[in-house]
Amino acid sequence: MIEIKGISKNFDGHKAVDNVSVSIKENTVFGLIGTNGAGKSTLLRMVSGILKPDAGYILIDDRPVFDNTEAKKDIFFISDEPYFFTNGNASDMQKYFSVIYPEFDTEQYYQMLDNFGLAKRRKISTFSKGMKKQLALICGVCSKAKYLLCDEAFDGLDPVMRQGMKSIFADEMEKRGLTPVIASHNLRELEDICDHVGLLHKGGVLLSKELLDMKCNIQKVQCVFSSEEAKVQTMDKLTLMKADTRGQLNTLTVRGSREEVLALFGNADTVFYEVLPLSLEEIFISETEVVGYDIKKLILG
């Protein structure tokens, strides 16, 4: 488990991370959402032990991470722009990481290089951005580190490669309990893989919840009421988060389980109603608007 408690980090008077507290459970996929400049990269660098927090603490399986070689063996950090040796090739990276990570799986590494069509002797400097990101992810998986910290993990990968890497993550989670922590500015990219999602805004955590809980406890309802009186009576019984009316059609975002909402509207005086699934983006917009933030201005497509 990664425990982050009250950490802050300043650069030249600018507060990059401000009193962040988050717990990341083992064998789950934690998605860290935020726009560029929200503090995602700085937070991941502190979790990986590259940077030291100005305040607060970070524990990796009850061990402090900064200046702790043993704790760092359980962490592999992939930055937005992965670093490779000048004039190095994939074989050079295998030799390097095999020294740092005692359980590095060399056989799996070269098998994955073949599967992804990456030449082991070709200079990495000649790779495309997507190829470099693939290589970094392969290094991370084969390191056998328990925690894989990825900054914009899928940026630069085509859709096929993205799904391929997500499948590899799922396989490693099942086989050995890998815990990926994936930072991104794209909610849609993480929706099908994350168990828990945290929203970072202006250096602080605005929201951190289990994705399943969010999806199960917020519903979107489209309906047409038979009268204004029926509308008022029904709306009074709802835990309403958001309402939009266009002509006779009402689009409502409400708290409650699907069963509860269906039962309520089943007894309401309506001409028509249906309960629809929400996307992760819609959930975040609804949750953050409740606490006074217009997240639509922050989410990047």
Buried (B, 14 or more C-beta within 10 A) or exposed (E): EBBBBEBBBBEEEEBBBBBBEBEBEEEBBBBBBBBEEBBBBBBBBBBBBBBEBBEBEBBBEEEEBBEEEEBBBBBBBBBBEBEBEEEBBBBBBBEBBBEEBEEBBEEBBBEBBEEBEBBBEEBBEEBEEBBBBBBBBBBBBBBBBBBBBBBBBBBBBEEEBBBBBBEBBBEBBEEEEBBBBBBBBBBEBBBEBBBBBBBBBBBBBBBBBBBEEBBEBBBBBBBEBEEEEBBEEBBEEBEEBBEEEEEEEBBBBBBBEBEBBBEBBEEBEBEEBEBEEBEBBBBBBBBBBEEEBEBEEBBEE
